[in-house]
Amino acid sequence: MDEFDDAIKLTEEASLARSLPATLRLSSTLGDDDWSDWLRLELIGYFEENPSMTERVDVPSYRAVPGTWQDDDGRPLAIADSKMLFFNKVHLRFGVAELETFVGSGPTTTSIRLPEQAGIVSSVLGVDVSTFSFERESVQQVLAKIRKKALEQLRRRKPALSAADVHVRFQKQDDTFLHRPSLWGMGVEPRALWKKLRRRALGR
């Protein structure tokens, strides 16, 4: 079917910020809620303002990037305790449009402020940190994994798309999705604290 082939080609060649909205129209036409929810999460971001971000949803492991915490003077935090090294990995919640801005031209290292997570690191380790730095290549790997999953989702649903009377026009320009930052969960034990940053179920 033309729509399926167009969706595959667009997902392979275009930015995710362009291809995923077109795929979302396909999923909506099929009435495939699970597929639509995943697409909205990747487009808008894994934030509580996103209706698809329910208590059962975790930020996927493929969105994790390793990096280093720094203070306001740019001094990196060296963590000597191997049991605390999990603090040096953050699961990025941003939508794909913002993730793609991290891999544009410019420095190979990106630094972002994550106030809630920084506050947890500071309180647990007894040091002041404010920004998290990670390599552009790490985000490229995250985007590659999202693209791979998007293609897998499409191919898995080819029979349903073929059987349905689906007609979706794939345009050169697609919808723009925005996100807003949200508060992160808090806990007690260090590792549990960090896991809370990847979950919406605050009671777990």
Number of C-alpha atoms within 10 A of each C-alpha: 11 12 18 20 13 17 22 18 13 19 22 15 12 12 15 24 23 22 26 25 21 24 27 19 18 23 21 13 16 17 11 14 12 10 19 22 19 18 23 20 21 22 26 25 28 31 23 16 14 17 12 20 21 16 13 8 15 17 21 13 12 15 18 18 20 17 18 20 26 21 16 10 8 13 11 15 15 11 15 8 7 7 10 14 13 14 21 18 16 22 20 20 23 21 23 23 20 17 21 18 11 21 19 11 8 9 11 12 14 16 18 11 14 16 15 16 24 21 16 21 22 15 13 14 14 10 13 17 27 21 20 24 20 21 18 21 14 18 22 16 15 21 20 14 14 18 19 14 13 23 17 12 15 21 16 11 15 14 10 13 20 13 9 11 10 18 14 16 13 16 10 10 11 13 12 11 17 13 17 13 13 13 11 19 18 17 16 11 10 19 14 12 19 23 18 21 23 21 22 21 13 12 9 9
